[in-house]
């Protein structure tokens, strides 16, 4: 039963977060100055973006809201 839940989380992440990151890398020339770390702690997906000396973290149990927040941030970069 747990594997099925994990599969759903992976699919949600794959469909909502990865396309945003790939689009950003494909369309931005300054993307090389960013470092992105993705991890999951206690069932919550956490994305950390390091831009020069500034660290911005996004976390939300709902990957759709996380994707919206991440997309808004990356558009401003």
C-alpha positions in Angstrom: 0.0 0.0 0.0 2.8 2.4 0.8 4.5 1.9 -2.6 1.3 3.0 -4.3 1.3 6.3 -2.3 5.0 6.8 -3.1 4.2 6.2 -6.8 1.5 8.9 -6.7 4.0 11.4 -5.1 6.6 10.7 -7.7 4.1 11.1 -10.5 2.8 14.4 -9.0 6.4 15.7 -8.7 7.3 14.5 -12.2 4.3 16.2 -13.8 4.3 19.5 -11.8 7.9 20.3 -10.7 10.3 18.9 -13.2 8.8 20.7 -16.3 9.1 24.0 -14.5 12.8 23.4 -13.7 13.6 22.2 -17.2 11.9 25.1 -18.8 13.8 27.5 -16.6 17.1 25.8 -17.6 16.3 25.8 -21.3 15.2 29.5 -21.5 17.6 31.3 -19.1 21.2 32.1 -19.9 22.0 32.9 -16.2 20.8 29.5 -15.0 24.4 28.4 -14.4 24.6 30.7 -11.4 21.8 28.7 -9.6 22.1 25.5 -7.6 18.9 23.6 -7.0 18.5 20.9 -4.3 15.4 18.8 -4.1 14.6 16.5 -1.1 11.7 15.1 0.8 11.5 15.2 4.6 8.6 13.8 6.6 6.5 13.5 3.4 7.1 17.1 2.5 8.9 18.0 -0.7 11.5 20.8 -0.2 13.2 22.6 -3.0 16.2 24.9 -2.1 17.5 27.3 -4.7 20.9 28.9 -4.0 21.5 32.0 -6.1 24.9 33.4 -5.4 24.8 33.8 -1.6 21.0 33.8 -1.1 19.1 30.6 -0.3 15.4 30.4 -1.0 13.4 27.3 0.2 10.0 26.2 -1.1 8.1 23.6 0.8 4.5 22.5 0.6 2.7 19.2 1.0 0.6 20.0 -2.0 2.9 19.9 -5.1 0.5 22.0 -7.1 0.9 25.0 -4.8 4.7 24.3 -4.5 4.9 24.4 -8.3 3.0 27.7 -8.5 5.4 29.3 -5.9 8.5 27.9 -7.6 7.3 29.1 -11.0 6.6 32.6 -9.7 10.1 32.7 -8.1 11.9 31.5 -11.2 10.1 34.0 -13.5 11.6 36.8 -11.3 15.2 35.5 -11.7 
